Amino acid sequence: MGIVRLGKLALRWCFECNLPILESVKCGTCNSETKEVRLTPPGDVRPAFDEELRLIRAQIDGQFGSGCGKELIPKDKIVLLNRAPALDKMDEIIIDGRVLGALRYDPGERYKILLRMHAASAIEKNLVKNWVIVDHGAVEPIKKGANALCVGITETYSDITFGDEVVVLDTDKNALAVGKAMKPGKEMIGNKGIGVKTRWYGKEEKSSLSSGQTWEDAISANSWFFEKKVKKAIQFIEKVAERENKEVACSFSGGKDSLATLLLALDAGLTPKVLFVDTGLEFE
């Protein structure tokens, strides 16, 4: 398990424009009030790139059935990823101002999608794989956080294996909970013990926010934030350069961070020597 470092979480969301907003309680586009996005600290949020989105959609389809990935991750909405603590790697998936779930990689298990309840509700009627149906007597306890016991399970997707992520449904195929299968699907019915160890539970409505947002829209809505950060950085560089009064050098690896640092130094009116250290591990 990784270390959770607590600190200020800067990510907020405008539910009118359906755009991520950094720090401000007001949207830079429509001036509507924004709300904080509840995510796992330290909040190391980044854009989800096309290849990552393809992987997420394919993984959702593979676990729950064809078409579920497109239903949960449309192509015309902003998607963010937040690095969360895990044994190896885990990214929370943020869309429509909420964490849809997480893409986790564990050694020996490959990738796995862990859905939240509103995501399970969005695909509940279209589930083809990894579902479990419970009887009426099990519904209320599961809604309150109880595990799905084998005694209450009436039907399952037969190819469930131990450790699979499973959506627990009532007899009307409404999502009640999501969690980890503790037995193969064929062994859940007529057996004893826990069939599904629930992780998230209770009814949450699927998103109804508008689509059509672009990254240009997101940049425009946050332009004031970027300008503030750039101004502060340039002032710091100017102050240090004046105080030290020495020749300026800029360490440059070719990555995004060192490139931003070099551009800020140039914007501060400096002409630094650019220093690149070849460790022997770099690309030619």
Protein Blocks (a to p, Z undefined) as FASTA:
>chain_A
ZZddddddfbdcdfklopacehiabdfklopacdddddddehiacdddfklmmmmmmmmm
mmnoghjlmmmmcckbccdddddddfkbccdddeehiafbdcdddehklpaddddfklmm
mmmmmcfbhpacddfklmmmmmnopacdfklpcbdcfkbcehiacddddfkopafbdcdd
fbdfklmgopacjfbdcfbgcjddddfbdehiafklmmmmmmmmmmmmmmmmmmmmmmmm
mmnopacddddehiaklmmmmmmmmmnopacddddddehlacZZ
